[in-house]
């Protein structure tokens, strides 16, 4: 029955509206096509979307101090060019560049190391306090070579290796600032001789430029020339040590181990009495026959028993330009001998009292004699 006062058309419109609501609830596609928007209104929030992506978190780095490489790292190239560039400026001291290390023209030579200072700074080793000398008014043997340099001069690693000590207390331990070596660095090299690992020591530094455990290449700066420890002037003290075990080592004369400048050689001698006893602290003159320049030096103290196993020397003079030299000293009169120095090599002589001079390779009656001169 149709309610009073309403038309059939009005009633039909109500029926259509009910149908439309049912269809909308069912999501009918035909209604959407009719222009009715069924998408929900966007929800508003107080958050602002970022305009850029956040920076990624960097990866956690490994503790490099706990990583001990089994071989030398290869990230940095060997600094061989450093020596070439520095050496070409050596005209200040009229010194040519160094030979490349290692160098061994003779079977028993072992020039494994570069100088511990750049060649444009390089001076000759201190003449009056070489290896094997005793410091005046003391009983202390000198177990290295001193190269006098100005304060703040860079000190360089003589070869590739690992820093095994950097600081005070090399001799006394416990970081003792009164240690005679002063501030020092020790490098254990990836080199050996007679089955012994080789170490180098650099002493009297103003400050170090490396830390213990660090790997270095030949020519890397490891410190600066200073005045720390038992020293009367700025210089770098370098030692060569053959490691017997962790607590024992044998020192060697560094002038037998550092490559000479190009065109220069090394004089090595063994000076003895007629009975074969070593003549200790004997003054020796070495005069160039070409220029008349004379070097004055002394044989080792008889207390120095750390010598080269082959040469058994008690006298070493490096950095001699190739040519002929007169070697002389007093032993029951003035003794003289002409010896020729060859570039990049060792020239050896032996003197034994009335038997005089022998020039050439050393001789030994037994292997033990090499080790126990």
Secondary structure, 3 states (H helix, E strand, C coil): CCCCCCCHHHHHHHHHHHHHHHHHHCCCHHHHCCCCCCCCCCCCCCCCCCCCCCCCCCCCCCCHHHCCCCCCCCCCCCCHHHHHHHHCCHHHCCCCCECCCCECCCCCCCECECCCCCCCCCCCECCCCCCCCECCCCCCECCCEEEECCCCCEEECCCCEEEEEEECCCCCCCCCCCCCCCEEEEEEEEEEECCEEEEEEEEEEEEECCCCCCEECCCCEEEEEECCCCCCCCEEEEEEEEEEECCEEEEECHHHCECCECCEEEEEEEEECCCCCECCCCEEEEEECCCCCEEEEECCCCCCCCCCCCCCCCEEEEEEECEEEEEEEECCCEEEEEEEECCCCEEEEEEEHHHCEEECCCCCCCHHHHHCC
